[in-house]
Amino acid sequence: MINIILFGPPGSGKGTQAENLIEKFNLKQISTGDLFRYNIKNETELGKAAKSFIDKGELVPDKITIDMLIEEVKKPTDSSGFIFDGFPRTVAQTEVLEKIVKDVLNAPINICLALVVDDEILVQRLLKRGKTSGRTDDSNEEIIRNRIKEYYTKTAEVAELYKQQGKYVEVNGVGEISEISEKLFNEVKKIS
């Protein structure tokens, strides 16, 4: 089983690259963003709570995110592993994810792949996405910049933790999608 954490700030291409990794390695994606959107759209209690933070450009508290994640990991699957997209973002979440993966899947986290993109490129990508997606968090430059700042502030310790474990790999997230995918594929092949 291959378990990948896909890291990168908002707009770095995680969703696109996750799709390519899923197809190449028969993985199931667990995207906290998708979990949030599903729960918000269906107006679940977890969704209502998550929305109040997302609308301010803040990270959703661990308890809400973890409850959504546990439900998803426990669902039956015939995949060869998981891609965790958007989680963990804090050291506390990292510890919880490691425990969930060990207890539920009887497997470790194998690698943390981080897409690296310049902040100004991220802002432009998100503003462009905001015009077509209808997502309110992608339509306001101030909120976007706050999300990027929050991402770096909260995730720096997680990146350091995986660096210490020798599981953290940075990949340039700017360029042709296929070229970025190939770089990610090569990193996964090294661990599989």
Residue, then its C-alpha position, 0 to 999 in steps of 0.5 A: m500500500i502506498n500512502i502519499i501526502l500531497f502538499g502545497p499552498p492553495g492554487s499549487g495544482k494539488g487537485t490536478q496532480a492528485e488526479n494524475l497520481i490516482e490514475k497512474f498508481n490506483l490510489k484513492q484521494i482524500s481531499t479535505g477541500d472536497l470533504f469540506r465542500y461536500n459537507i458544506k453543500n449538504e449542510t451537515e453540522l460539520g459543513k456548517a462549522a467548516k464554512s464559518f472558518i473557510d469564509k474568513g480564509e482561516l484553516v478549519p480546526d482539527k476536530i472538524t477536519i479529523d472527524m470528516l477524514i476518519e469517516e472517509v478512510k473507513k470507507p471500503t476501497d480497492s485502491s492501492g493506497f491513498i493520497f491525502d490532499g490538504f491534510p495534515r497541515t499541523v503537527a497535531q494533525t500529522e500525529v492523528l493521521e499517522k495513527i489513523v493510517k496505522d490503525v485503520l489501514n495497517a500501513p505507514i505514510n510513505i512520502c510527503l510530496a510538496l508542490v512549490v509555486d511562487d506566491e504571486i503565481l498562486v494569487q493569479r491562479l486562484l483569482k482566475r479560478g475564482k472567476t469560473s468556480g464560483r468559490t468565494d474564497d478564490s474571489n478576494e485577493e486579501i482572503i487568498r493572501n491570508r490563506i497562503k500565509e496561513y498555509y505557510t505558518k501552519t505547515a512549516e512544522v509538518a514539512e520539517l517533521y517529514k524532512q527529519q523522517g526523510k519522507y519530504v520531497e519538493v517538486n516545482g509546481v510551475g510548468e507543463i502539467s505532464e512534466i510536473s506529473e512525471k517528476l511526482f511519478n518518479e518520486v513515488k516509484k522510488i518508494s514503491 
